[in-house]
Amino acid sequence: MRTPHRRDISARQDLLGRELRQLFDDYTQEDMPDELQSLAARLQAAFEEREPDADAKAEPKKD
């Protein structure tokens, strides 16, 4: 068995990348269920309310 050339590997990676992008594009065109959209909105709101340095300000745990 011969070792594949770098350009062969690159061509395969390009082909896989194109296929994955096409699958992702097709998937993102689907409608999102209302329950999932509501959950995503609540998660985004909770994330935005959290302080960025909340972990740094927290009290250290005592052993």
Backbone as JSON Lines, residues from 0, in Angstrom:
{"i":0,"aa":"M","n":[0.85,-1.18,0.0],"ca":[0.0,0.0,0.0],"c":[0.89,1.24,0.0]}
{"i":1,"aa":"R","n":[0.61,2.15,-0.91],"ca":[1.43,3.35,-0.99],"c":[0.92,4.43,-0.04]}
{"i":2,"aa":"T","n":[1.82,5.28,0.38],"ca":[1.45,6.38,1.26],"c":[0.76,7.46,0.43]}
{"i":3,"aa":"P","n":[-0.39,7.96,0.89],"ca":[-1.09,9.0,0.11],"c":[-0.28,10.3,0.08]}
{"i":4,"aa":"H","n":[-0.34,10.97,-1.05],"ca":[0.33,12.26,-1.19],"c":[-0.46,13.33,-0.44]}
{"i":5,"aa":"R","n":[0.25,14.36,-0.08],"ca":[-0.37,15.46,0.66],"c":[-1.53,16.07,-0.12]}
{"i":6,"aa":"R","n":[-1.38,16.2,-1.44],"ca":[-2.46,16.8,-2.24],"c":[-3.68,15.89,-2.28]}
{"i":7,"aa":"D","n":[-3.48,14.55,-2.21],"ca":[-4.62,13.63,-2.16],"c":[-5.39,13.81,-0.86]}
{"i":8,"aa":"I","n":[-4.66,13.93,0.23],"ca":[-5.28,14.13,1.54],"c":[-6.03,15.46,1.55]}
{"i":9,"aa":"S","n":[-5.4,16.5,1.03],"ca":[-6.02,17.83,0.98],"c":[-7.3,17.8,0.15]}
{"i":10,"aa":"A","n":[-7.28,17.1,-0.98],"ca":[-8.46,17.01,-1.84],"c":[-9.6,16.3,-1.1]}
{"i":11,"aa":"R","n":[-9.28,15.24,-0.36],"ca":[-10.32,14.54,0.42],"c":[-10.89,15.45,1.5]}
{"i":12,"aa":"Q","n":[-10.02,16.19,2.17],"ca":[-10.48,17.1,3.22],"c":[-11.37,18.19,2.64]}
{"i":13,"aa":"D","n":[-11.01,18.72,1.47],"ca":[-11.84,19.73,0.81],"c":[-13.21,19.17,0.46]}
{"i":14,"aa":"L","n":[-13.23,17.95,-0.06],"ca":[-14.5,17.32,-0.42],"c":[-15.37,17.11,0.81]}
{"i":15,"aa":"L","n":[-14.78,16.59,1.88],"ca":[-15.54,16.39,3.12],"c":[-16.05,17.72,3.67]}
{"i":16,"aa":"G","n":[-15.21,18.74,3.61],"ca":[-15.62,20.06,4.09],"c":[-16.81,20.6,3.32]}
{"i":17,"aa":"R","n":[-16.79,20.44,2.0],"ca":[-17.92,20.9,1.18],"c":[-19.19,20.14,1.54]}
{"i":18,"aa":"E","n":[-19.06,18.83,1.72],"ca":[-20.23,18.03,2.06],"c":[-20.78,18.42,3.43]}
{"i":19,"aa":"L","n":[-19.91,18.63,4.4],"ca":[-20.36,19.03,5.74],"c":[-21.03,20.4,5.71]}
{"i":20,"aa":"R","n":[-20.45,21.33,4.94],"ca":[-21.08,22.66,4.84],"c":[-22.46,22.55,4.22]}
{"i":21,"aa":"Q","n":[-22.6,21.71,3.19],"ca":[-23.91,21.54,2.55],"c":[-24.91,20.93,3.51]}
{"i":22,"aa":"L","n":[-24.49,19.91,4.28],"ca":[-25.39,19.32,5.27],"c":[-25.81,20.34,6.31]}
{"i":23,"aa":"F","n":[-24.86,21.14,6.78],"ca":[-25.16,22.15,7.78],"c":[-26.11,23.21,7.22]}
{"i":24,"aa":"D","n":[-25.85,23.66,5.99],"ca":[-26.72,24.65,5.36],"c":[-28.14,24.12,5.22]}
{"i":25,"aa":"D","n":[-28.27,22.85,4.82],"ca":[-29.6,22.25,4.69],"c":[-30.29,22.16,6.05]}
{"i":26,"aa":"Y","n":[-29.54,21.8,7.09],"ca":[-30.1,21.65,8.42],"c":[-30.55,22.99,8.99]}
{"i":27,"aa":"T","n":[-29.78,24.03,8.77],"ca":[-30.12,25.33,9.35],"c":[-31.32,25.96,8.68]}
{"i":28,"aa":"Q","n":[-31.74,25.46,7.55],"ca":[-32.91,26.0,6.86],"c":[-34.21,25.45,7.44]}
{"i":29,"aa":"E","n":[-34.13,24.42,8.27],"ca":[-35.33,23.83,8.86],"c":[-35.91,24.75,9.92]}
{"i":30,"aa":"D","n":[-37.22,24.69,10.11],"ca":[-37.89,25.48,11.14],"c":[-37.53,24.93,12.52]}
{"i":31,"aa":"M","n":[-37.43,25.85,13.48],"ca":[-37.13,25.46,14.85],"c":[-38.45,25.32,15.61]}
{"i":32,"aa":"P","n":[-38.65,24.21,16.32],"ca":[-39.88,24.05,17.1],"c":[-40.02,25.18,18.13]}
{"i":33,"aa":"D","n":[-41.26,25.56,18.44],"ca":[-41.52,26.65,19.37],"c":[-40.9,26.4,20.74]}
{"i":34,"aa":"E","n":[-41.0,25.16,21.24],"ca":[-40.44,24.85,22.56],"c":[-38.93,25.05,22.57]}
{"i":35,"aa":"L","n":[-38.25,24.63,21.52],"ca":[-36.8,24.78,21.45],"c":[-36.42,26.25,21.31]}
{"i":36,"aa":"Q","n":[-37.18,27.0,20.55],"ca":[-36.91,28.42,20.39],"c":[-37.11,29.16,21.71]}
{"i":37,"aa":"S","n":[-38.13,28.79,22.48],"ca":[-38.37,29.38,23.78],"c":[-37.23,29.06,24.74]}
{"i":38,"aa":"L","n":[-36.78,27.82,24.74],"ca":[-35.67,27.42,25.59],"c":[-34.4,28.19,25.23]}
{"i":39,"aa":"A","n":[-34.13,28.33,23.93],"ca":[-32.95,29.06,23.48],"c":[-33.01,30.52,23.93]}
{"i":40,"aa":"A","n":[-34.18,31.13,23.87],"ca":[-34.34,32.52,24.31],"c":[-34.11,32.66,25.82]}
{"i":41,"aa":"R","n":[-34.62,31.7,26.6],"ca":[-34.41,31.75,28.05],"c":[-32.94,31.55,28.4]}
{"i":42,"aa":"L","n":[-32.27,30.63,27.71],"ca":[-30.84,30.41,27.96],"c":[-30.03,31.65,27.61]}
{"i":43,"aa":"Q","n":[-30.35,32.29,26.5],"ca":[-29.64,33.49,26.09],"c":[-29.85,34.61,27.11]}
{"i":44,"aa":"A","n":[-31.07,34.77,27.6],"ca":[-31.37,35.8,28.59],"c":[-30.61,35.53,29.89]}
{"i":45,"aa":"A","n":[-30.56,34.28,30.32],"ca":[-29.84,33.93,31.54],"c":[-28.35,34.17,31.36]}
{"i":46,"aa":"F","n":[-27.83,33.86,30.19],"ca":[-26.41,34.08,29.92],"c":[-26.08,35.57,29.94]}
{"i":47,"aa":"E","n":[-26.95,36.4,29.38],"ca":[-26.7,37.83,29.33],"c":[-26.81,38.49,30.71]}
{"i":48,"aa":"E","n":[-27.63,37.93,31.6],"ca":[-27.79,38.49,32.94],"c":[-26.61,38.17,33.85]}
{"i":49,"aa":"R","n":[-25.9,37.09,33.58],"ca":[-24.77,36.68,34.4],"c":[-23.6,37.64,34.21]}
{"i":50,"aa":"E","n":[-22.94,37.97,35.31],"ca":[-21.79,38.85,35.23],"c":[-20.61,38.1,34.62]}
{"i":51,"aa":"P","n":[-19.8,38.76,33.78],"ca":[-18.66,38.07,33.18],"c":[-17.62,37.63,34.21]}
{"i":52,"aa":"D","n":[-17.44,38.39,35.3],"ca":[-16.43,38.07,36.31],"c":[-17.03,37.39,37.53]}
{"i":53,"aa":"A","n":[-18.19,36.78,37.39],"ca":[-18.86,36.16,38.54],"c":[-17.99,35.07,39.16]}
{"i":54,"aa":"D","n":[-17.29,34.31,38.36],"ca":[-16.45,33.23,38.88],"c":[-15.25,33.81,39.63]}
{"i":55,"aa":"A","n":[-14.72,34.91,39.18],"ca":[-13.55,35.52,39.82],"c":[-13.93,36.13,41.16]}
{"i":56,"aa":"K","n":[-15.18,36.62,41.3],"ca":[-15.62,37.26,42.54],"c":[-16.12,36.27,43.57]}
{"i":57,"aa":"A","n":[-16.32,35.04,43.18],"ca":[-16.88,34.04,44.1],"c":[-15.9,33.74,45.22]}
{"i":58,"aa":"E","n":[-16.47,33.42,46.37],"ca":[-15.65,33.07,47.53],"c":[-14.95,31.75,47.24]}
{"i":59,"aa":"P","n":[-13.7,31.63,47.63],"ca":[-13.02,30.34,47.45],"c":[-13.66,29.27,48.35]}
{"i":60,"aa":"K","n":[-13.72,28.05,47.85],"ca":[-14.3,26.96,48.63],"c":[-13.34,26.57,49.75]}
{"i":61,"aa":"K","n":[-13.94,26.28,50.92],"ca":[-13.14,25.83,52.05],"c":[-13.18,24.33,52.11]}
{"i":62,"aa":"D","n":[-12.04,23.74,52.4],"ca":[-11.96,22.28,52.48],"c":[-12.52,21.74,53.75]}
